[in-house]
């Protein structure tokens, strides 16, 4: 254990103004709410895996990237060469 570090932190915290201490408490609380959110995410992931009978998601990343590129190419081409409306 790093006793000097702990003592230095205690001194710094004691030197904080009430507003700074409140901000510090908010920052520390944010981290703990992130940890509880992480726990929920992991629980949901496990529930999904159990529903799927342990089968992994069959996602072809290469196909997804290809499709996204195709869609983006279409968007760019439509922006560069807008089609004229036909009567």
C-alpha positions as CSV (number, residue, x, y, z in Angstrom):
1,X,0.0,0.0,0.0
2,X,1.2,3.5,-0.9
3,X,0.8,5.3,2.4
4,X,2.3,8.6,1.1
5,X,-0.1,8.7,-1.8
6,X,-3.1,8.1,0.5
7,X,-1.9,10.8,2.9
8,X,-1.3,13.2,0.0
9,X,-4.8,12.6,-1.4
10,X,-6.3,13.1,2.0
11,X,-4.5,16.4,2.4
12,X,-5.6,17.5,-1.1
13,X,-9.2,16.5,-0.4
14,X,-9.2,18.4,2.9
15,X,-7.9,21.5,1.1
16,X,-10.8,21.5,-1.4
17,X,-13.6,24.1,-1.2
18,X,-17.1,22.8,-0.5
19,X,-17.9,23.3,-4.2
20,X,-14.9,21.3,-5.3
21,X,-15.7,18.5,-2.8
22,X,-19.2,18.4,-4.3
23,X,-17.8,18.1,-7.8
24,X,-15.4,15.4,-6.6
25,X,-18.3,13.5,-5.1
26,X,-20.3,13.8,-8.4
27,X,-17.3,12.4,-10.4
28,X,-16.9,9.5,-8.0
29,X,-20.7,8.8,-8.2
30,X,-20.6,8.8,-12.0
31,X,-18.1,6.1,-12.0
32,X,-20.1,3.9,-9.7
33,X,-23.2,4.4,-11.9
34,X,-21.2,3.4,-14.9
35,X,-20.2,0.3,-13.0
36,X,-23.8,-0.5,-12.3
37,X,-24.7,0.1,-15.9
38,X,-21.9,-2.3,-16.9
39,X,-23.3,-4.9,-14.6
40,X,-26.7,-4.6,-16.3
41,X,-25.2,-4.8,-19.8
42,X,-23.3,-8.0,-18.8
43,X,-26.5,-9.5,-17.3
44,X,-28.5,-8.7,-20.5
45,X,-25.7,-10.2,-22.6
46,X,-25.8,-13.4,-20.6
47,X,-29.6,-13.6,-20.8
48,X,-29.4,-13.2,-24.6
49,X,-26.8,-15.9,-24.8
50,X,-28.9,-18.2,-22.6
51,X,-32.0,-17.6,-24.9
52,X,-29.9,-18.5,-27.9
53,X,-28.8,-21.8,-26.2
54,X,-25.2,-20.7,-26.1
55,X,-25.1,-20.2,-29.9
56,X,-23.0,-17.2,-30.8
57,X,-24.5,-14.5,-33.0
58,X,-23.6,-15.4,-36.6
59,X,-22.6,-12.0,-37.8
60,X,-20.3,-11.7,-40.9
61,X,-18.4,-8.5,-40.1
62,X,-17.0,-8.3,-43.6
63,X,-20.5,-8.4,-45.1
64,X,-21.7,-5.7,-42.7
65,X,-18.8,-3.4,-43.7
66,X,-19.3,-4.1,-47.4
67,X,-23.0,-3.2,-47.1
68,X,-22.2,0.0,-45.1
69,X,-19.7,1.0,-47.8
70,X,-22.2,0.4,-50.5
71,X,-24.9,2.4,-48.8
72,X,-22.4,5.3,-48.2
73,X,-21.2,5.2,-51.8
74,X,-24.9,5.5,-52.9
75,X,-25.4,8.5,-50.6
76,X,-22.2,10.2,-51.9
77,X,-23.1,9.6,-55.5
78,X,-26.7,10.8,-55.0
79,X,-25.2,14.0,-53.4
80,X,-22.7,14.5,-56.2
81,X,-25.0,13.7,-59.1
82,X,-28.6,14.4,-58.1
83,X,-31.0,12.7,-60.5
84,X,-33.4,14.9,-62.4
85,X,-37.0,14.3,-61.8
86,X,-38.8,12.9,-64.8
87,X,-42.4,14.0,-65.5
